[in-house]
Amino acid sequence: MAVVFQKPKSLADVPLHYCPGCPHGIIHRLVAEAIDELGIEGKTIGVAPVGCAVMAYDYFTVDMIEAAHGRAPATATGIKRSRPENIVFTYQGDGDLASIGMAETVHAAARNENITIIFVNNAIYGMTGGQMAPTSLPGQVTQTSPYGRDVNHCGWPIKVSEMLATLEGPEYITRVAVNNVKNVLAAKKAIKKAFQNQIEGKGFSLVEVVSACPTNWGMTPQQALKWVETDMLPYYPTGVYKDRTAAKEAQE
Amino acid sequence: MAQKVLMKGNEAIAEAAIRAGCRHYFGYPITPQTEIAAYMAKKMPKIGGVFLQAESEIASINMVYGAAAAGVRVMTSSSSPGISLKSEGLSYIAGSDVPALVVNVQRGGPGLGGIQPSQSDYFQATKGGGHGDYRMIVLAPASVQEMASLTMKGFDLADKYLMTSMILADGTIGQMMEPISFEDAEVNTYEKPWALTGTNCQRKHNVVNSLYLKADELEAKNIERYERYAIVEENEPMWEEYMMEDAEYCVVAYGIASRVAKNAVVAARAEGIKVGLIRPITLWPFPKKALLAAADKVKSFVCVELSMGQMIEDVRLYTECKKPVSLCSRCGGMIPSPEEVLEAIRKAQKGEN
């Protein structure tokens, strides 16, 4: 009988520690599928963040390193510059990438560092128990914004993809979501392209994945996916924010 | 005889690193060590190496972390305030047991301090700086020649013991020029089966990591690391003894301070004071045995350093407080004159310390 569906080789056969209803499992799978389909599992090196995905080094079967909080793009730069023939990706959350690691993110993008970044935006610090993130929405209630995020007090959430797309440097910046099947399929395509770009030497490719955190949002998984649609995506619209190659081809 | 070349201390470090097989340098500008970066920026592209100016000291040390994990010889250099920023990465590198070379051409502190030479990062280098239980091999050059030779040795020790070697220099040695030779350049290579190279679908994946959520695992990891450190402490202390054979007084100084102290020792000998010098070359591992042996034969110690008194704590500790230890120091970029050190030796002779 033909096998029509199986676990990707690049994903380890171990229980994930993520909460019930957490989309990290889906996103891990998409990354592993992309690696498998491109046939790069033997030469891929992954960089895990500090945050909920901190133990991603146990979940991917490729060589992995655990970076300091926010420093994954710098660590990935060190690896890629040492082993340009390898494929290097980081997997980071919003606190890691857009708060403490913003400088490392922006400068890796500006250098058009030939790496792939999977940026999971769920608008909250999950691992530490639900604090306000740089991407928490105006009015969003978190442990450290118990009366709702007051933008007059602590500023506005950062739209990372829009911001990075203003730079000359990066090759590919896109935002996807994983709240329904259609979006998951689009996310898969974007992630695969972000790896393909690196294989072709095109440079910095970042996929922002709008995700959910039912536990820390205080919702059921279904409610959380609904909230992605009603609240997250209007503020963080999906789409391709920069694609240098496509733009160049359109010009020609 | 090997050919001698006239070099600046900072450039000697850079050239020695290249000769030691280092092809990856990540840095961020700061006075007084920028010549290292400038030298690397010029040379690396021509020899197939990588020079990359990072956006910050934090980024540069994390690039070093990545490159070290990928199995290449890698270095960064900075000066005191920059080393504070790199300390996070130094802790991760220690916790992940990967080798790296880090240069600190010290300047006065704390805070932004000044840009003149200093030795006030002794505590930071030898006692930590970053968080957690860890050590770095700390090498203290006292000449441009040693800037080169200790850099080469530093890479070797880092690879051998899977830890950071720090060159703890100062602005004076960094900036001054002396003739040096690279005659004894010996480069060992080490197998790195733990390195991130890609599995090539041939082996289980390698993980470079400092996270151990189970307390017993983390404890075991730390104990295992300290067993390695104990071997370093046994095998690797380096020091120089000068006129110690019949010494009744002992000056202890490292780096540029030791050169001033040496002049003072000669001057004191001319006055008939039997004084010698012990110059630690490795600050960690500290040359404990040499100090303890000296404590059994001299009447007292004079510790000369460019700080408010940091190494003096180790001198007291490792001489087991058997004899008095006095401090002769300047800081903030000031350097004691040989006369000031001579006066401190005279006081020691009079028992005024």
Chai-1 contact restraints between the chains, C-beta under 6 A:
chainA,res_idxA,chainB,res_idxB,connection_type,confidence,min_distance_angstrom,max_distance_angstrom,comment,restraint_id
A,G42,B,G198,contact,1.0,0.0,6.0,A-B,restraint_1
A,G42,B,T199,contact,1.0,0.0,6.0,A-B,restraint_2
A,G42,B,N200,contact,1.0,0.0,6.0,A-B,restraint_3
A,G42,B,C201,contact,1.0,0.0,6.0,A-B,restraint_4
A,K43,B,G198,contact,1.0,0.0,6.0,A-B,restraint_5
A,I45,B,L196,contact,1.0,0.0,6.0,A-B,restraint_6
A,Y57,B,V207,contact,1.0,0.0,6.0,A-B,restraint_7
A,Y57,B,N209,contact,1.0,0.0,6.0,A-B,restraint_8
A,T61,B,H205,contact,1.0,0.0,6.0,A-B,restraint_9
A,V62,B,H205,contact,1.0,0.0,6.0,A-B,restraint_10
A,D63,B,L196,contact,1.0,0.0,6.0,A-B,restraint_11
A,D63,B,G198,contact,1.0,0.0,6.0,A-B,restraint_12
A,D63,B,T199,contact,1.0,0.0,6.0,A-B,restraint_13
A,D63,B,H205,contact,1.0,0.0,6.0,A-B,restraint_14
A,D63,B,N206,contact,1.0,0.0,6.0,A-B,restraint_15
A,M64,B,V207,contact,1.0,0.0,6.0,A-B,restraint_16
A,I65,B,A69,contact,1.0,0.0,6.0,A-B,restraint_17
A,I65,B,V208,contact,1.0,0.0,6.0,A-B,restraint_18
A,E66,B,N209,contact,1.0,0.0,6.0,A-B,restraint_19
A,E66,B,L211,contact,1.0,0.0,6.0,A-B,restraint_20
A,A68,B,E88,contact,1.0,0.0,6.0,A-B,restraint_21
A,A68,B,Y92,contact,1.0,0.0,6.0,A-B,restraint_22
A,R71,B,N62,contact,1.0,0.0,6.0,A-B,restraint_23
A,A74,B,A59,contact,1.0,0.0,6.0,A-B,restraint_24
A,A74,B,N62,contact,1.0,0.0,6.0,A-B,restraint_25
A,A74,B,M63,contact,1.0,0.0,6.0,A-B,restraint_26
A,T75,B,N62,contact,1.0,0.0,6.0,A-B,restraint_27
A,T75,B,Y65,contact,1.0,0.0,6.0,A-B,restraint_28
A,T75,B,G66,contact,1.0,0.0,6.0,A-B,restraint_29
A,T77,B,M63,contact,1.0,0.0,6.0,A-B,restraint_30
A,G78,B,M63,contact,1.0,0.0,6.0,A-B,restraint_31
A,G78,B,G66,contact,1.0,0.0,6.0,A-B,restraint_32
A,G78,B,A67,contact,1.0,0.0,6.0,A-B,restraint_33
A,I79,B,G66,contact,1.0,0.0,6.0,A-B,restraint_34
A,I79,B,A70,contact,1.0,0.0,6.0,A-B,restraint_35
A,R81,B,V50,contact,1.0,0.0,6.0,A-B,restraint_36
A,S82,B,H24,contact,1.0,0.0,6.0,A-B,restraint_37
A,S82,B,A67,contact,1.0,0.0,6.0,A-B,restraint_38
A,S82,B,A70,contact,1.0,0.0,6.0,A-B,restraint_39
A,S82,B,V72,contact,1.0,0.0,6.0,A-B,restraint_40
A,R83,B,A70,contact,1.0,0.0,6.0,A-B,restraint_41
A,N86,B,G198,contact,1.0,0.0,6.0,A-B,restraint_42
A,A103,B,E55,contact,1.0,0.0,6.0,A-B,restraint_43
A,E104,B,A59,contact,1.0,0.0,6.0,A-B,restraint_44
A,H107,B,E55,contact,1.0,0.0,6.0,A-B,restraint_45
